[in-house]
Amino acid sequence: MTNGESDFYKRVGRNMKLLREGNKMTQKELAKIIELSKNHISDLENGRKTISCAVLYDYANAFDVPADSILGRGEQKILPELGALISGKLDEGQQRMLKRLLNTYLDRTS
């Protein structure tokens, strides 16, 4: 795996982990739902394994999100609690701006 690919899979893994944790689910619970081992989930979330299209599809379906949000394309789905918090307090433009800022911050800290 090249450095660029490694960085990509680490970002994807971080998105997977944020999504799982945001839904208050353990790796073990998710593994049972998508029929993978807990170790496989851990390896994916830490960027140690590449993700297949089939696993990406199952993961996205488990959380009812588009696969693009896991891949980091477009506006990512942020933690549900934060989304619920800002939706009633900020207008649509402010919400988009905050999501972009958070995603930029997360990209720089991973």
C-alpha atoms as a printed R data frame, in Angstrom:
    type eleno elety resid chain resno       x       y      z
1   ATOM     1    CA   MET     A     1   0.000   0.000  0.000
2   ATOM     2    CA   THR     A     2   1.411   3.414 -0.947
3   ATOM     3    CA   ASN     A     3   1.464   6.350  1.493
4   ATOM     4    CA   GLY     A     4  -1.432   7.980 -0.351
5   ATOM     5    CA   GLU     A     5  -3.474   4.797 -0.184
6   ATOM     6    CA   SER     A     6  -2.591   4.339  3.476
7   ATOM     7    CA   ASP     A     7  -3.777   7.875  4.266
8   ATOM     8    CA   PHE     A     8  -7.010   7.237  2.357
9   ATOM     9    CA   TYR     A     9  -7.778   4.032  4.258
10  ATOM    10    CA   LYS     A    10  -6.987   5.727  7.576
11  ATOM    11    CA   ARG     A    11  -9.469   8.516  6.746
12  ATOM    12    CA   VAL     A    12 -12.094   5.971  5.692
13  ATOM    13    CA   GLY     A    13 -11.462   4.019  8.893
14  ATOM    14    CA   ARG     A    14 -11.823   7.156 10.988
15  ATOM    15    CA   ASN     A    15 -15.155   7.890  9.284
16  ATOM    16    CA   MET     A    16 -16.281   4.326  9.947
17  ATOM    17    CA   LYS     A    17 -15.348   4.592 13.605
18  ATOM    18    CA   LEU     A    18 -17.058   7.973 14.061
19  ATOM    19    CA   LEU     A    19 -20.197   6.602 12.475
20  ATOM    20    CA   ARG     A    20 -20.204   3.481 14.647
21  ATOM    21    CA   GLU     A    21 -19.454   5.356 17.866
22  ATOM    22    CA   GLY     A    22 -21.971   8.063 16.999
23  ATOM    23    CA   ASN     A    23 -24.591   5.332 16.863
24  ATOM    24    CA   LYS     A    24 -23.406   3.996 20.237
25  ATOM    25    CA   MET     A    25 -22.463   0.627 18.808
26  ATOM    26    CA   THR     A    26 -19.510  -1.553 19.756
27  ATOM    27    CA   GLN     A    27 -17.252  -3.225 17.236
28  ATOM    28    CA   LYS     A    28 -18.588  -6.565 18.419
29  ATOM    29    CA   GLU     A    29 -22.205  -5.517 17.808
30  ATOM    30    CA   LEU     A    30 -21.389  -4.201 14.352
31  ATOM    31    CA   ALA     A    31 -19.380  -7.301 13.498
32  ATOM    32    CA   LYS     A    32 -22.408  -9.455 14.231
33  ATOM    33    CA   ILE     A    33 -24.679  -7.306 12.049
34  ATOM    34    CA   ILE     A    34 -22.410  -7.267  8.998
35  ATOM    35    CA   GLU     A    35 -21.019 -10.757  9.607
36  ATOM    36    CA   LEU     A    36 -17.349  -9.901 10.087
37  ATOM    37    CA   SER     A    37 -15.025 -10.498 13.007
38  ATOM    38    CA   LYS     A    38 -14.451  -7.788 15.612
39  ATOM    39    CA   ASN     A    39 -10.758  -7.868 14.640
40  ATOM    40    CA   HIS     A    40 -11.648  -7.198 11.003
41  ATOM    41    CA   ILE     A    41 -13.746  -4.179 12.049
42  ATOM    42    CA   SER     A    42 -10.843  -2.927 14.180
43  ATOM    43    CA   ASP     A    43  -8.388  -3.344 11.298
44  ATOM    44    CA   LEU     A    44 -10.699  -1.432  8.944
45  ATOM    45    CA   GLU     A    45 -11.269   1.393 11.440
46  ATOM    46    CA   ASN     A    46  -7.522   1.740 11.988
47  ATOM    47    CA   GLY     A    47  -6.675   1.697  8.282
48  ATOM    48    CA   ARG     A    48  -4.766  -1.579  8.524
49  ATOM    49    CA   LYS     A    49  -6.988  -3.301  5.940
50  ATOM    50    CA   THR     A    50  -8.459  -2.156  2.685
51  ATOM    51    CA   ILE     A    51 -12.231  -2.136  2.484
52  ATOM    52    CA   SER     A    52 -14.004  -4.133 -0.200
53  ATOM    53    CA   CYS     A    53 -17.030  -2.807 -2.058
54  ATOM    54    CA   ALA     A    54 -19.180  -5.488 -0.406
55  ATOM    55    CA   VAL     A    55 -18.101  -4.494  3.106
56  ATOM    56    CA   LEU     A    56 -18.527  -0.790  2.313
57  ATOM    57    CA   TYR     A    57 -22.043  -1.544  1.069
58  ATOM    58    CA   ASP     A    58 -22.904  -3.577  4.200
59  ATOM    59    CA   TYR     A    59 -21.428  -0.930  6.506
60  ATOM    60    CA   ALA     A    60 -23.372   1.889  4.821
61  ATOM    61    CA   ASN     A    61 -26.580  -0.137  4.964
62  ATOM    62    CA   ALA     A    62 -26.071  -0.956  8.646
63  ATOM    63    CA   PHE     A    63 -26.190   2.766  9.426
64  ATOM    64    CA   ASP     A    64 -28.498   3.859  6.604
65  ATOM    65    CA   VAL     A    65 -25.974   6.306  5.148
66  ATOM    66    CA   PRO     A    66 -24.604   6.701  1.621
67  ATOM    67    CA   ALA     A    67 -21.262   4.995  1.020
68  ATOM    68    CA   ASP     A    68 -19.902   8.389 -0.073
69  ATOM    69    CA   SER     A    69 -20.187   9.633  3.504
70  ATOM    70    CA   ILE     A    70 -17.890   6.824  4.651
71  ATOM    71    CA   LEU     A    71 -15.459   7.483  1.807
72  ATOM    72    CA   GLY     A    72 -15.381  11.157  2.783
73  ATOM    73    CA   ARG     A    73 -16.895  12.481 -0.425
74  ATOM    74    CA   GLY     A    74 -19.220  15.448 -0.197
75  ATOM    75    CA   GLU     A    75 -20.682  16.438  3.130
76  ATOM    76    CA   GLN     A    76 -20.020  13.697  5.652
77  ATOM    77    CA   LYS     A    77 -22.616  12.578  8.105
78  ATOM    78    CA   ILE     A    78 -21.413  13.880 11.448
79  ATOM    79    CA   LEU     A    79 -22.254  12.351 14.790
80  ATOM    80    CA   PRO     A    80 -26.042  12.114 15.150
81  ATOM    81    CA   GLU     A    81 -26.078  13.874 18.527
82  ATOM    82    CA   LEU     A    82 -24.211  16.866 17.129
83  ATOM    83    CA   GLY     A    83 -26.432  16.927 14.063
84  ATOM    84    CA   ALA     A    84 -29.550  16.977 16.219
85  ATOM    85    CA   LEU     A    85 -28.087  19.681 18.428
86  ATOM    86    CA   ILE     A    86 -27.228  22.076 15.615
87  ATOM    87    CA   SER     A    87 -30.289  21.441 13.461
88  ATOM    88    CA   GLY     A    88 -32.594  23.342 15.797
89  ATOM    89    CA   LYS     A    89 -30.169  26.162 16.550
90  ATOM    90    CA   LEU     A    90 -28.582  27.056 13.208
91  ATOM    91    CA   ASP     A    91 -30.008  27.839  9.819
92  ATOM    92    CA   GLU     A    92 -29.163  25.571  6.876
93  ATOM    93    CA   GLY     A    93 -26.215  27.677  5.664
94  ATOM    94    CA   GLN     A    94 -24.689  27.828  9.139
95  ATOM    95    CA   GLN     A    95 -25.089  24.060  9.507
96  ATOM    96    CA   ARG     A    96 -23.250  23.415  6.214
97  ATOM    97    CA   MET     A    97 -20.448  25.779  7.239
98  ATOM    98    CA   LEU     A    98 -20.054  24.097 10.648
99  ATOM    99    CA   LYS     A    99 -20.021  20.627  9.068
100 ATOM   100    CA   ARG     A   100 -17.310  21.712  6.604
101 ATOM   101    CA   LEU     A   101 -15.241  23.189  9.440
102 ATOM   102    CA   LEU     A   102 -15.580  20.018 11.513
103 ATOM   103    CA   ASN     A   103 -14.702  17.787  8.574
104 ATOM   104    CA   THR     A   104 -11.641  19.930  7.775
105 ATOM   105    CA   TYR     A   105 -10.545  19.735 11.405
106 ATOM   106    CA   LEU     A   106 -11.033  15.953 11.489
107 ATOM   107    CA   ASP     A   107  -9.060  15.549  8.247
108 ATOM   108    CA   ARG     A   108  -6.145  17.514  9.703
109 ATOM   109    CA   THR     A   109  -6.094  15.627 12.996
110 ATOM   110    CA   SER     A   110  -6.161  12.127 11.549
